[in-house]
Amino acid sequence: MQTTYLSSLIFAFLTSLSVTTTAAPSIKPEAPTPIATQMSKAEQSAKVNLNAADAETLRRDLFGIGAAKAKAIVAYRESNGPFTAVDELLEVKGVGKALLEKNRERLTIN
C-alpha cells in the first residue's frame, strides 16, 4: 500500500511538472536589428579616408568589404602610394564597380 501511494505521488508530481513546462509560454529571442538601423546618422554619414584608414576601419565601415579585401586595399596603398582618386580603388583585386558604387558616398581622399 505504501509503495502504491508513493508511486501515485511521484506520478502526480511528474504530471504536474510536465503540464507546467508545456503550458509555460515560450520565450522567443528578439530578431536582431539590421546593422544599418543600429548605426546612428552621424556614423552613417562619416566618410572613410582611403589613405589613412587601417584594415579594421575599412572592414567595419564599408559595405561588402571583409578582412581580406581590407588588407588588399591597405597593401595596394603601401605598394603604390596614396590613392589619388576614389576610382583608383578599382585597381585593387576583388573590388569591382558594383562594390565601389555601393561605397562611393562613404569614401574620401584627403
OpenMM code with the backbone's topology and positions (N, CA, C; nanometers):
from openmm import Vec3, app, unit

residues = "MET GLN THR THR TYR LEU SER SER LEU ILE PHE ALA PHE LEU THR SER LEU SER VAL THR THR THR ALA ALA PRO SER ILE LYS PRO GLU ALA PRO THR PRO ILE ALA THR GLN MET SER LYS ALA GLU GLN SER ALA LYS VAL ASN LEU ASN ALA ALA ASP ALA GLU THR LEU ARG ARG ASP LEU PHE GLY ILE GLY ALA ALA LYS ALA LYS ALA ILE VAL ALA TYR ARG GLU SER ASN GLY PRO PHE THR ALA VAL ASP GLU LEU LEU GLU VAL LYS GLY VAL GLY LYS ALA LEU LEU GLU LYS ASN ARG GLU ARG LEU THR ILE ASN".split()
positions = [
    Vec3(0.0815, -0.1183, 0.0000),
    Vec3(0.0000, 0.0000, 0.0000),
    Vec3(0.0863, 0.1254, 0.0000),
    Vec3(0.1894, 0.1207, 0.0800),
    Vec3(0.2782, 0.2359, 0.0883),
    Vec3(0.3491, 0.2570, -0.0463),
    Vec3(0.3862, 0.1521, -0.1166),
    Vec3(0.4518, 0.1619, -0.2472),
    Vec3(0.3566, 0.2223, -0.3491),
    Vec3(0.2309, 0.1829, -0.3464),
    Vec3(0.1315, 0.2364, -0.4384),
    Vec3(0.1107, 0.3852, -0.4122),
    Vec3(0.1027, 0.4228, -0.2879),
    Vec3(0.0857, 0.5635, -0.2508),
    Vec3(0.2049, 0.6461, -0.2996),
    Vec3(0.3275, 0.5960, -0.2804),
    Vec3(0.4493, 0.6660, -0.3232),
    Vec3(0.4540, 0.6763, -0.4747),
    Vec3(0.4185, 0.5702, -0.5438),
    Vec3(0.4168, 0.5716, -0.6903),
    Vec3(0.3157, 0.6734, -0.7408),
    Vec3(0.1979, 0.6782, -0.6797),
    Vec3(0.0949, 0.7747, -0.7198),
    Vec3(0.1412, 0.9174, -0.6960),
    Vec3(0.2094, 0.9395, -0.5867),
    Vec3(0.2611, 1.0721, -0.5542),
    Vec3(0.3665, 1.1167, -0.6563),
    Vec3(0.4569, 1.0280, -0.6901),
    Vec3(0.5611, 1.0599, -0.7900),
    Vec3(0.4971, 1.0848, -0.9255),
    Vec3(0.3996, 1.0007, -0.9627),
    Vec3(0.3307, 1.0189, -1.0900),
    Vec3(0.2602, 1.1546, -1.0954),
    Vec3(0.1936, 1.1921, -0.9891),
    Vec3(0.1228, 1.3206, -0.9837),
    Vec3(0.2215, 1.4366, -0.9947),
    Vec3(0.3329, 1.4247, -0.9259),
    Vec3(0.4344, 1.5308, -0.9324),
    Vec3(0.4901, 1.5460, -1.0740),
    Vec3(0.5269, 1.4352, -1.1370),
    Vec3(0.5828, 1.4412, -1.2723),
    Vec3(0.4804, 1.4908, -1.3735),
    Vec3(0.3550, 1.4534, -1.3572),
    Vec3(0.2498, 1.5004, -1.4468),
    Vec3(0.2307, 1.6504, -1.4345),
    Vec3(0.2263, 1.6999, -1.3117),
    Vec3(0.2083, 1.8440, -1.2938),
    Vec3(0.3298, 1.9207, -1.3453),
    Vec3(0.4480, 1.8643, -1.3294),
    Vec3(0.5686, 1.9277, -1.3823),
    Vec3(0.5646, 1.9326, -1.5340),
    Vec3(0.5202, 1.8259, -1.5955),
    Vec3(0.5101, 1.8190, -1.7410),
    Vec3(0.4090, 1.9206, -1.7936),
    Vec3(0.2936, 1.9292, -1.7283),
    Vec3(0.1907, 2.0243, -1.7696),
    Vec3(0.2398, 2.1672, -1.7530),
    Vec3(0.3122, 2.1929, -1.6466),
    Vec3(0.3629, 2.3275, -1.6204),
    Vec3(0.4619, 2.3703, -1.7285),
    Vec3(0.5525, 2.2836, -1.7644),
    Vec3(0.6524, 2.3216, -1.8658),
    Vec3(0.5915, 2.3305, -2.0034),
    Vec3(0.4901, 2.2499, -2.0318),
    Vec3(0.4242, 2.2553, -2.1622),
    Vec3(0.3371, 2.3797, -2.1729),
    Vec3(0.2714, 2.4187, -2.0640),
    Vec3(0.1810, 2.5324, -2.0668),
    Vec3(0.2536, 2.6660, -2.0560),
    Vec3(0.3794, 2.6635, -2.0150),
    Vec3(0.4536, 2.7883, -1.9994),
    Vec3(0.4755, 2.8519, -2.1367),
    Vec3(0.4607, 2.9830, -2.1452),
    Vec3(0.4822, 3.0487, -2.2747),
    Vec3(0.6290, 3.0375, -2.3145),
    Vec3(0.6482, 3.0111, -2.4409),
    Vec3(0.7866, 3.0004, -2.4880),
    Vec3(0.8426, 3.1405, -2.5101),
    Vec3(0.9638, 3.1593, -2.4734),
    Vec3(1.0295, 3.2882, -2.4890),
    Vec3(1.1077, 3.2844, -2.6191),
    Vec3(1.0654, 3.3662, -2.7116),
    Vec3(1.1328, 3.3705, -2.8411),
    Vec3(1.2373, 3.4812, -2.8374),
    Vec3(1.3564, 3.4518, -2.8886),
    Vec3(1.4577, 3.5573, -2.8912),
    Vec3(1.4171, 3.6675, -2.9874),
    Vec3(1.4550, 3.7880, -2.9528),
    Vec3(1.4258, 3.9019, -3.0393),
    Vec3(1.5048, 3.8907, -3.1673),
    Vec3(1.4419, 3.9256, -3.2760),
    Vec3(1.5118, 3.9250, -3.4040),
    Vec3(1.6170, 4.0347, -3.4002),
    Vec3(1.7383, 4.0052, -3.4479),
    Vec3(1.8418, 4.1084, -3.4461),
    Vec3(1.8053, 4.2237, -3.5394),
    Vec3(1.8331, 4.3436, -3.4946),
    Vec3(1.8049, 4.4587, -3.5787),
    Vec3(1.9152, 4.4732, -3.6825),
    Vec3(1.8796, 4.5141, -3.8023),
    Vec3(1.9811, 4.5304, -3.9057),
    Vec3(2.0879, 4.6311, -3.8634),
    Vec3(2.2070, 4.6100, -3.9122),
    Vec3(2.3195, 4.6961, -3.8765),
    Vec3(2.2932, 4.8406, -3.9180),
    Vec3(2.2280, 4.8582, -4.0308),
    Vec3(2.2016, 4.9938, -4.0787),
    Vec3(2.1163, 5.0719, -3.9802),
    Vec3(2.0234, 5.0058, -3.9122),
    Vec3(1.9406, 5.0778, -3.8159),
    Vec3(2.0110, 5.0964, -3.6835),
    Vec3(2.1117, 5.0134, -3.6551),
    Vec3(2.1860, 5.0283, -3.5307),
    Vec3(2.2800, 5.1480, -3.5377),
    Vec3(2.3262, 5.1809, -3.6546),
    Vec3(2.4207, 5.2911, -3.6702),
    Vec3(2.3454, 5.4234, -3.6652),
    Vec3(2.3998, 5.5179, -3.5964),
    Vec3(2.3362, 5.6489, -3.5900),
    Vec3(2.3614, 5.7247, -3.7195),
    Vec3(2.2908, 5.8327, -3.7385),
    Vec3(2.3075, 5.9141, -3.8589),
    Vec3(2.4502, 5.9662, -3.8714),
    Vec3(2.5107, 6.0018, -3.7596),
    Vec3(2.6480, 6.0536, -3.7634),
    Vec3(2.7444, 5.9463, -3.8105),
    Vec3(2.7236, 5.8220, -3.7645),
    Vec3(2.8118, 5.7138, -3.8063),
    Vec3(2.7922, 5.6820, -3.9535),
    Vec3(2.6675, 5.6897, -4.0022),
    Vec3(2.6400, 5.6591, -4.1408),
    Vec3(2.6959, 5.7657, -4.2341),
    Vec3(2.7031, 5.8898, -4.1884),
    Vec3(2.7500, 5.9962, -4.2754),
    Vec3(2.9014, 6.0159, -4.2667),
    Vec3(2.9674, 5.9494, -4.1743),
    Vec3(3.1121, 5.9624, -4.1610),
    Vec3(3.1800, 5.9022, -4.2822),
    Vec3(3.2756, 5.9743, -4.3352),
    Vec3(3.3480, 5.9274, -4.4528),
    Vec3(3.4752, 5.8562, -4.4104),
    Vec3(3.5146, 5.7593, -4.4913),
    Vec3(3.6349, 5.6817, -4.4668),
    Vec3(3.7434, 5.7329, -4.5601),
    Vec3(3.8553, 5.7746, -4.5009),
    Vec3(3.9680, 5.8231, -4.5788),
    Vec3(4.0485, 5.7029, -4.6273),
    Vec3(4.0505, 5.6814, -4.7591),
    Vec3(4.1218, 5.5666, -4.8157),
    Vec3(4.2714, 5.5703, -4.7882),
    Vec3(4.3266, 5.6883, -4.7690),
    Vec3(4.4716, 5.6996, -4.7479),
    Vec3(4.5124, 5.6927, -4.6009),
    Vec3(4.4160, 5.6955, -4.5096),
    Vec3(4.4512, 5.6945, -4.3677),
    Vec3(4.3904, 5.5768, -4.2911),
    Vec3(4.2849, 5.5174, -4.3441),
    Vec3(4.2139, 5.4119, -4.2715),
    Vec3(4.2952, 5.2828, -4.2675),
    Vec3(4.2915, 5.2182, -4.1520),
    Vec3(4.3555, 5.0877, -4.1414),
    Vec3(4.2568, 4.9803, -4.1891),
    Vec3(4.3043, 4.8563, -4.1961),
    Vec3(4.2227, 4.7469, -4.2479),
    Vec3(4.0962, 4.7265, -4.1655),
    Vec3(4.1056, 4.7384, -4.0341),
    Vec3(3.9892, 4.7183, -3.9482),
    Vec3(3.8830, 4.8243, -3.9732),
    Vec3(3.9242, 4.9493, -3.9914),
    Vec3(3.8291, 5.0573, -4.0196),
    Vec3(3.7608, 5.0345, -4.1538),
    Vec3(3.8371, 4.9948, -4.2536),
    Vec3(3.7789, 4.9676, -4.3855),
    Vec3(3.6773, 4.8542, -4.3764),
    Vec3(3.7120, 4.7492, -4.3055),
    Vec3(3.6236, 4.6340, -4.2914),
    Vec3(3.4952, 4.6716, -4.2180),
    Vec3(3.5091, 4.7501, -4.1135),
    Vec3(3.3957, 4.7855, -4.0284),
    Vec3(3.3036, 4.8883, -4.0940),
    Vec3(3.3576, 4.9849, -4.1647),
    Vec3(3.2788, 5.0991, -4.2111),
    Vec3(3.2312, 5.0916, -4.3556),
    Vec3(3.2821, 4.9974, -4.4336),
    Vec3(3.2417, 4.9888, -4.5736),
    Vec3(3.1586, 4.8636, -4.5973),
    Vec3(3.0607, 4.8763, -4.6845),
    Vec3(2.9722, 4.7647, -4.7176),
    Vec3(3.0420, 4.6685, -4.8130),
    Vec3(3.0349, 4.5404, -4.7834),
    Vec3(3.0901, 4.4384, -4.8726),
    Vec3(3.2397, 4.4212, -4.8641),
    Vec3(3.3045, 4.4866, -4.7694),
    Vec3(3.4491, 4.4759, -4.7525),
    Vec3(3.4753, 4.3886, -4.6300),
    Vec3(3.5347, 4.2730, -4.6556),
    Vec3(3.5724, 4.1839, -4.5467),
    Vec3(3.7183, 4.2055, -4.5105),
    Vec3(3.7689, 4.1185, -4.4265),
    Vec3(3.9070, 4.1313, -4.3793),
    Vec3(4.0068, 4.1195, -4.4945),
    Vec3(3.9835, 4.0258, -4.5860),
    Vec3(4.0780, 4.0038, -4.6961),
    Vec3(4.0839, 4.1246, -4.7895),
    Vec3(3.9693, 4.1790, -4.8270),
    Vec3(3.9674, 4.2954, -4.9169),
    Vec3(4.0242, 4.4178, -4.8471),
    Vec3(3.9963, 4.4328, -4.7195),
    Vec3(4.0507, 4.5470, -4.6448),
    Vec3(4.2029, 4.5399, -4.6420),
    Vec3(4.2573, 4.4218, -4.6193),
    Vec3(4.4029, 4.4050, -4.6198),
    Vec3(4.4594, 4.4292, -4.7592),
    Vec3(4.3850, 4.3885, -4.8628),
    Vec3(4.4302, 4.4116, -5.0007),
    Vec3(4.4344, 4.5610, -5.0324),
    Vec3(4.3387, 4.6366, -4.9820),
    Vec3(4.3362, 4.7818, -5.0046),
    Vec3(4.4568, 4.8469, -4.9372),
    Vec3(4.4839, 4.8073, -4.8135),
    Vec3(4.5987, 4.8628, -4.7413),
    Vec3(4.7287, 4.8229, -4.8100),
    Vec3(4.7396, 4.6980, -4.8548),
    Vec3(4.8604, 4.6517, -4.9237),
    Vec3(4.8810, 4.7278, -5.0545),
    Vec3(4.7737, 4.7534, -5.1283),
    Vec3(4.7829, 4.8303, -5.2530),
    Vec3(4.8332, 4.9708, -5.2237),
    Vec3(4.7778, 5.0312, -5.1201),
    Vec3(4.8177, 5.1675, -5.0828),
    Vec3(4.9641, 5.1730, -5.0423),
    Vec3(5.0102, 5.0703, -4.9689),
    Vec3(5.1502, 5.0682, -4.9249),
    Vec3(5.2467, 5.0450, -5.0408),
    Vec3(5.2062, 4.9668, -5.1392),
    Vec3(5.2969, 4.9375, -5.2505),
    Vec3(5.2908, 5.0412, -5.3622),
    Vec3(5.1764, 5.1093, -5.3786),
    Vec3(5.1601, 5.2054, -5.4881),
    Vec3(5.1503, 5.3506, -5.4440),
    Vec3(5.1574, 5.3739, -5.3164),
    Vec3(5.1441, 5.5109, -5.2669),
    Vec3(4.9991, 5.5448, -5.2416),
    Vec3(4.9734, 5.6643, -5.1927),
    Vec3(4.8365, 5.7034, -5.1575),
    Vec3(4.7444, 5.7079, -5.2803),
    Vec3(4.6179, 5.6852, -5.2552),
    Vec3(4.5187, 5.6932, -5.3614),
    Vec3(4.5058, 5.8391, -5.4051),
    Vec3(4.4928, 5.8604, -5.5356),
    Vec3(4.4743, 5.9964, -5.5868),
    Vec3(4.3282, 6.0240, -5.6200),
    Vec3(4.2480, 5.9174, -5.6340),
    Vec3(4.1052, 5.9305, -5.6611),
    Vec3(4.0337, 5.8074, -5.6065),
    Vec3(3.9081, 5.8224, -5.5757),
    Vec3(3.8292, 5.7109, -5.5243),
    Vec3(3.8203, 5.5995, -5.6288),
    Vec3(3.8141, 5.6379, -5.7572),
    Vec3(3.8043, 5.5398, -5.8652),
    Vec3(3.9277, 5.4500, -5.8748),
    Vec3(4.0382, 5.4928, -5.8180),
    Vec3(4.1594, 5.4111, -5.8188),
    Vec3(4.1408, 5.2829, -5.7363),
    Vec3(4.0396, 5.2807, -5.6549),
    Vec3(4.0091, 5.1622, -5.5751),
    Vec3(3.9776, 5.0415, -5.6647),
    Vec3(3.9353, 5.0680, -5.7879),
    Vec3(3.9073, 4.9599, -5.8833),
    Vec3(4.0326, 4.8799, -5.9180),
    Vec3(4.1495, 4.9367, -5.8951),
    Vec3(4.2752, 4.8678, -5.9239),
    Vec3(4.3051, 4.7578, -5.8211),
    Vec3(4.2393, 4.7621, -5.7073),
    Vec3(4.2615, 4.6626, -5.6022),
    Vec3(4.1881, 4.5349, -5.6405),
    Vec3(4.2578, 4.4226, -5.6333),
    Vec3(4.1991, 4.2942, -5.6687),
    Vec3(4.0817, 4.2642, -5.5761),
    Vec3(3.9677, 4.2278, -5.6370),
    Vec3(3.8481, 4.1940, -5.5599),
    Vec3(3.7503, 4.3089, -5.5461),
    Vec3(3.7895, 4.4283, -5.5897),
    Vec3(3.6993, 4.5434, -5.5810),
    Vec3(3.6512, 4.5742, -5.7220),
    Vec3(3.5210, 4.5615, -5.7411),
    Vec3(3.4610, 4.5878, -5.8719),
    Vec3(3.3779, 4.7149, -5.8705),
    Vec3(3.3178, 4.7428, -5.9853),
    Vec3(3.2384, 4.8655, -5.9993),
    Vec3(3.1197, 4.8678, -5.9030),
    Vec3(3.0524, 4.7539, -5.8886),
    Vec3(2.9341, 4.7494, -5.8010),
    Vec3(2.9727, 4.7792, -5.6560),
    Vec3(3.0821, 4.7222, -5.6110),
    Vec3(3.1277, 4.7451, -5.4735),
    Vec3(3.1702, 4.8903, -5.4545),
    Vec3(3.2366, 4.9466, -5.5542),
    Vec3(3.2775, 5.0865, -5.5466),
    Vec3(3.1551, 5.1775, -5.5412),
    Vec3(3.0568, 5.1526, -5.6255),
    Vec3(2.9378, 5.2373, -5.6277),
    Vec3(2.8592, 5.2263, -5.4972),
    Vec3(2.8591, 5.1100, -5.4372),
    Vec3(2.7888, 5.0899, -5.3101),
    Vec3(2.8528, 5.1736, -5.1992),
    Vec3(2.9836, 5.1990, -5.2104),
    Vec3(3.0565, 5.2689, -5.1046),
    Vec3(3.1032, 5.4092, -5.1439),
    Vec3(3.0758, 5.4522, -5.2637),
    Vec3(3.1297, 5.5805, -5.3135),
    Vec3(3.0999, 5.6975, -5.2199),
    Vec3(2.9796, 5.7057, -5.1673),
    Vec3(2.9407, 5.8179, -5.0804),
    Vec3(3.0123, 5.8123, -4.9452),
    Vec3(3.0657, 5.6988, -4.9096),
    Vec3(3.1323, 5.6822, -4.7799),
    Vec3(3.2832, 5.7022, -4.7894),
    Vec3(3.3349, 5.7188, -4.9097),
    Vec3(3.4801, 5.7261, -4.9294),
    Vec3(3.5250, 5.8694, -4.9572),
    Vec3(3.6461, 5.8973, -4.9111),
    Vec3(3.7088, 6.0261, -4.9378),
    Vec3(3.8586, 6.0068, -4.9520),
    Vec3(3.9211, 6.1005, -5.0184),
    Vec3(4.0662, 6.1039, -5.0327),
    Vec3(4.1127, 6.2358, -4.9728),
    Vec3(4.1939, 6.2303, -4.8671),
    Vec3(4.2458, 6.3540, -4.8051),
    Vec3(4.3955, 6.3544, -4.8107),
] * unit.nanometer
topology = app.Topology()
chain = topology.addChain("A")
for resn in residues:
    res = topology.addResidue(resn, chain)
    for name in ("N", "CA", "C"):
        topology.addAtom(name, app.Element.getBySymbol(name[0]), res)
